[in-house]
């Protein structure tokens, strides 16, 4: 293996034997291979790739696609069925954090034990002990048995040990989802420092935004197979396309992705034009909400929620910073007074990000709408959001007789995706247009 390569994975496969009944294991052993009492499950099938020293590679895919299995074999905690893995450098793995702790040992004792397993000498551990304790921030519990810790404290301590051994190769498996927000920020900051120090990072996450912001390249896995490899923006787009595709279409989509990868030469990430590729909106027919909730209506029915470009093209893959139009229809089956229409944008977690009404108060609402009328409602909005998936709501306020309030509401009526853009530096959810400035003063 070249000295410039940190990790080389060559035709890696992992097959598990699945037995329907416990006795089948015994029968399989007694039959000495003359009859098969198990089913084969291939967690990984012929996966190959290389990671250069100092490079950050992201791996993304649905649950059960083989991501964790792949990382375990790279770290040496799981043997492959066939294929080969070669690594060049000290590895620190953030996999099942805290699983290697002895619950009877104190935090201090577990630090020395875990750091030794990771290849540090006693002198090196002692020199970094205070940094590890400060990073974990669990106070006097460092002298207490780990069995007295909460699950969060165990994870913090495990992360602190792994992140402070100055690894040449850092392997991270969704570990950044642990702890509170303050601790997560601290973890990201430390990983950025490790990356800037020239370490190689192999990063697994379900967060497309994190993959795009942190990684130089990315790989998409599905059903144990490598589907595509390339720039994070492109790979995350493929992942999201497969994520929302119906089962009967997924095989065809994978075939198209593989065909595209074979025809398209890999881009050189070092070239500015490779990361300044123009981003265009598009429409993905499979990107649609599966849990739309239509509240009980009172003489009013909301329908046909869609998102359009300003020139009328239907889209749901949107480009950050551009303006779009959210549109829906409202049919009135009763006479209604004091009518207002609304929209709301929410995250996957249901956090309300913002919206608008067609009138700020009853005084400026539509005084009266006759039964049989049909309205087309449109809200122009700016997509000042970071990469991710979002949902659109719709609502109608008015009065019918004694009934006053929402006459119809549509929750998660439409959804859209903000496409990855590696040239933007906004974090969290909303892009406030921050302009950074850094000046050397001494």
N, C-alpha and C positions, 0 to 999 in steps of 0.2 A: 504494500500500500504506500502511496506517495506520502512524503513527509508533510505535504500541504493539506492532506485530508485528515479530518478529525474523526469522522465516523463513516464507515463503508458498510452498507447492507446489500448482500448479494443473494437474490432468489430465496428470500426468507419465507419459510412455511411453518405453520404450527397446526397440528391436527390433534383433536381430542377425541377419545373414545367415549361415546355416550351409551350407557347401559340403561335399559328400561326397568330392570329388576336387579336387586342386589345379588341374587343367586347367579345371574348371567356372568358376573365377573369370575366366579368360581368355575363355572362351566367353560368359560373361555380359556382359563388356565389349564384345566384338565384336558381339553381337546387339543392343546398345543398347536393351535392355528389351523386345524383341519376343518373347523367350522367357525363362522363368525357370529358372535352373539351381541355385537355392538353396532352402532351407527357412527359414521365418521362426521365430525364437525370441524371444518377448516376455518380456524380463527384468522389465519393469514395465508395468502396464496401468492407465492412468487413475487414478493415485494423487494424492489431494488432501488437504491438511491445513494448519493454521497453528500456529505456535508463538509465544506471546507473549514479550515481553522478560522475562527473569528466570525463565522457566519451564524445567523439566527434563522432556523428553519421551523416553520409552523406546520402542525398536522391537525387537520380538521375533518370531521365526519360525524355521522349519527351515532347514537349509543349502540354498542355492539358491533361496530365496524372493524375493531381490531387495534385501536389506538393504544390502549393500555397494555395489551399483549405485546405489541411491538416494542414499547418502551421497556418492559420487563426483560425482554430478550437482549436489548441493547445494554441494559444495566447488568446483565448476567444473573438475574434472579429467576430466569425461566429459560429452559433449554429448547432450542428449535427442533422441529421434526426433520427439517432439512434446510439447507442454505447456510450462510455464513455471516457473522457480524464481526467487524474489526473496529477497535477504538484506539485512539492515540492521545492519551492524556488522562489526568485524574478526573473521575466522574463524581459529581454530587447529584443525587437524584431526589427530587421532591415528588414522591409517588404517594404511597399510603402513609401520610405523615403521622409519626408517633407509633407506628406499628412495631418498631424495633425496640421500643423502650421496655425496660424491666420495671414493672409496677412497684416492686419492693424497694428499688433503688431511689435515692433522692434525685432531684433535678440535676444537681452538681455531678453526681456519679454517672448519670445517664449521658450528660454532655461529654465526659471523658470517654465513656464507652463508645458512643456513636461516632465521635470525631476520630477515634482510633480506627474504627471500622472503615471510615472514609479515607484513611491513609495518613493521618497526622501523627506526629510524634508527641510524646508527653510535653516536651518543651514548647512545641507549636501550639498545643491546646491551651497550655497555661498562659501563653502570650495573648491568646485571643479570647480567653474565658470571659473577661469583663465586657468585651464587645458583644459576645453571645448573650450574656445575661441582660445587658442593656437593650439589645434588640428584642428579646422575648418579653421583657417588661412584665414579669410576674412577681416582682417583689421578693418578699421573704419566703415565698413558696419554693424558691430554688433549693432550699435546704430540707424540704419536706418530701416524703415518698410520692412518686408519680401517681400512685393509686388514689391519692387525695385530690388530684387535679380535676378540674372540669375538662371536658373534651376540647374546649377552645384553648385552654392553657397548654395542654399537651401538644396541640398542633402548633401553637406559637413557639414553643421551645424547640420542637423538631425542625421547624422552618429556620429558626435562628441558628441552629447548629449547621444545617446543610448550606445555608447561604453565606456563612462566615468561614468556610474552609478554603476560600479562594480557588474554586474549581477551574480546571481547564475546559471541562465539558459540564454544562449544567442541563439536567433533564427535568422538565417541569410538566406534571400531569394535573391540570386543573387545580393546582394547589393555591392559586391566587384568589380562589373563591372563598377562602377560609378567613375567619376572624372578622372583626368589625371594620368599618370603612377606614378608620385611621391606620389600622394595621395593614390593610390591603395597600394603601398608598405607600406605606413604608416598604412593603415588599416590592412593589413596582419600582420604586426609586433604587432599591438595592440591586435589582436585576439589571436596571439600566446602567448602573455603575460597573457591574460585572461585564456587561456587553461592551461598554466603552473601554474596559481593560483588555479586550481582545479575546475573551473566552468564547467558546462555541456554545450555542444554546439550542436545544431541541425542545420545542414548546407545543403542548397540546391544549386546545381550548375549544369550547363551543361558541365562543364570542368572536364573531367575524371582525368586529372593530378592533379587538385586541390583537388578532392575528395581523391585520393590516398595519397597525401602528407599531408593532414590536418586531415583526419578522422581515427578513430580506427575501425569502422564498417560502412557498407553502406547498403542501401535498394534500390531496383529497383522497381519503379512504372510504370504501363502501363494501360491506360484506367481505372484508378481509383482503380486498384487492385495491391496488393503487389505480385510481381513475385518471387523475391528472396532476400535473406538477408545473409550477411556474410562479409568476408574480402573485403576491397575496391577494390583490384586488380581483384578479381573474379567477383564482381558485375559490375565494369566498363567494363570488357570484355563482360559480358552478355548484357549490355546496348548498346555497340557498335555493337554487333552481331544483335540485334533487330533493331537498327537504320538503318542499311543498307539492311535489309531483305525486299524482296518484300511483298506486302500486303497479297498475298495468302499464304505465308509461315509463317507469323507472329504467327498465332494461334498455329501451330504445334511447333514452336520454344518455345513459352511460355509454352506449355504443357511439353516439354522436360525439360525445366528449372525447373519447379515445381517438376517434377518427380525426378530430380537430387537432389534438395534441400531436398526432403523427405528421400531419401536413404542415403545422406551424412550427418553425424553428424556435428554440428557446431564446428569450430575450436576454441580453446582457444587462444585468441590473446596474452595472457601473456606468452605463451610458445615460445621460440625462433624458434623452428621448424615450427611454424605456419606461421611466416613471412619470413622464409628462404626457402620456397618452390621453387624448381627448375622451371624455366620458359623455355618453349619450343616454337619454332616457329610453325606456322600451316598455313593452307590455308582456307580462308573463301570465298566460291563462291559468296556470296552476297556483299562482299566488293569490289565494282568496281565503277569507276567513271561514273556518269550519265550525265556529261556535257563535254565530250571529244570534243575538237575542232581540226579538221584536216584542216590545211591551204591548199589553192590551190596548187597542186603539179605541178612541171615542169619536166616531164620525170622521176621522181623518186617517189616511193611509200613506205612509212613506214608502217609496220604491225607487229602484234603479240607481243606487248610489255608485258613482264612478268618479275617477280622477282623470282630468284632461290637461294637456298642454294648453297654452294660451291660444294656439291655432286650432284646437279642437281634436287633437289626437289622444285616444285613450292610452293611458300609461299607468304603471304601478311600480316600475323601477325608476326612481327619481334621482336627479342630480342635485347635490347640495348647493344651496344658494339661488336656485332658479325659482321662478314663480309658476304656480299651477292653479288649477281650478277644481274644487270639489263640488260635485253637482248631484242633485237628487230631485225626484218628483214628489209632489204631494197632491193626492186626490181627496176632495172634500165630499163626503156623503151626507153632510148635514150643514145647516147654516151655522156659521161660527163668527164670533166677534172678537176684537182685540187680538189679532193674529200676529205672531212672531215666529220666525224660523231660526234654528241654531245649528251649529256644528261644533265638534270637539275632537281634538287629537289626543290619543293616549298611547302609552308605551305597552309592551307586552305584559308588564306587571300590573297594568291598570292605572298607572300614574297619569293624572290629567295634566297635560302640558300646556294647553291653551286652546282657545276657540273664539267664536264670535256669535253675535245675534244680529238679525236684520234690523232690529230697533232696540235702542238702549232702555226704553221704558214703555209702559202701556200707552202713554200719551202720544208716542210716535209710531205705534203699531198700526197695522191695517185695520180700520174700524169694523169692517164687515166683509165676509166672504160667503157667497151664496152656494148652497148645495149643488153639486154637479160640476163645480169649478175644478180645474187642474192647474197647478203651478209648477214651474221649473225653477228650482232654487240653486244659486251658484255662489260660492265663496272663493275668491281668489286669495291664495296664501303663499308665503315665501317658505321654501324648504330649508330653513336655517337650523337643521338638525344634523347630528353626527351620524355616522354609519350605523344602521340598525333597521328594525322592522317596527312599524307603527300602525295604529288602527284609527279609523274615522267613525265618529258617531253622528247621528242626526236627531233633531227633535223639533216638535211643533208645539208652541204654547198658544192657548186661546181660551175662549169661554163658550160653552154650550149650555144654555139654561143656567142651572146652579153649579155645573161642573166648570171649574176654572183651574188651569195649570197645564201640565203636559197632556196633550190629546193623543200624541203618538211619539214613541221613542225607538230608535234603532241603534242598538249597541253593537259595535264591531261590524258595521255594515260593509265597510271596505277596508282594505289594508294596503300599505305601500312599504317600499324598501328604499332607504337612502343608500345609493351605491357607494362602495369604498372609494376613497380618493387619498392616495398616499401623500399628496402635496398639501394636505390640510393638517393643522396642528391642534385643532379644537379637541377638547376632552369632554367627558361626561355626555350629556344628552343635547343640550341646546348650545348652538354656536353664537356667542355674543360678539363675534367679530373682534376679538382681542388682538392687539398688535404688540408683539413682544419687542423689547429693546434691551440689549445687553451692552454695557459700557465698562471697560476696564478703567478703574480709578486709581490703581496703584500697581 
